[in-house]
Amino acid sequence: RTIALENGELDLLIDVPFTDAGKIRDNDKLALDEYPSTHVDYFTVNQTKPPFDNLKVRQALSHAINKEDVVIAAINGEGKAFDNYIGEAAIGYYDVVTKYDYDVEKAKALLEEAGYGSGFTFNCYVSNAKRANSATVIQANLAELGITMNIEQMEASTFYEKTGNSEHDSCIAGWVANAEPDNTYRPLFTSGNAGAGGNRSFYMNPEVDKLVDDAAVNSDKAAVQKDYETILKTVSDDAVWVPLFAQTGLIARNANLQGVNPSSIQMHDFYSVHY
């Protein structure tokens, strides 16, 4: 696709391959529009399976992963390490989450406290090359703790079927928040959507379920904000995910093409595109 853009066969290219961003920037005939995307990638474990039902194990994993290395390996540095559960550009984002610094010694101490100081073995399902690259970094990080993570890459349809059926120990997935925060918090963190509904962590917390339901119907904006802040604080305290990175949105175009209006939720406006 990038070659076709360079050759003039294409005028516009959305979802630019991260490895091509640099050469597009360096090409005077092309332009690269960068925008804040709500797309986030995350590593999560299946909480129905030991040892991931243990909070200290999940916290240890959160401290063990070097997100900066993941950003380089997965998206060629075209984004930033991330601690939140919803993209910064999304409605429903609040900077209230618990942040787990990369700290191998703290991770080791938490594993000892949890009774897993000698490590354990588990699988990690991924569905594309980008996430396989993330997994390779995580695999190396966890090896420092005596943990063996076996990576299994598969087609997307197989990935969604298997993780929906709780066949995974862990997985790496992603999410693009849209204009309605309920469409992020409900599928990803409520008990009723465990599995195929989107909650591949199989996280079940009745208090979070109540907060999501209240935020969906409460007419008091301040109360809704409080609900979402509490949801974020709770899921991060519970170390439901290891948020990995927020990727930069990239659209490439012929330098003479004007009027492209990128959207953080990937609902791009091409109405005014013109030469």
PyMOL commands that set and color helices and strands:
alter all, ss='L'
color gray80, all
select helices_A, chain A and resi 2-6+18-25+55-64+67-75+104-114+129-143+156-164+182-189+191-193+206-217+221-237
alter helices_A, ss='H'
color red, helices_A
select strands_A, chain A and resi 12-14+30-45+79-81+121-126+148-153+170-176+241-254
alter strands_A, ss='S'
color yellow, strands_A
deselect
rebuild
show_as cartoon
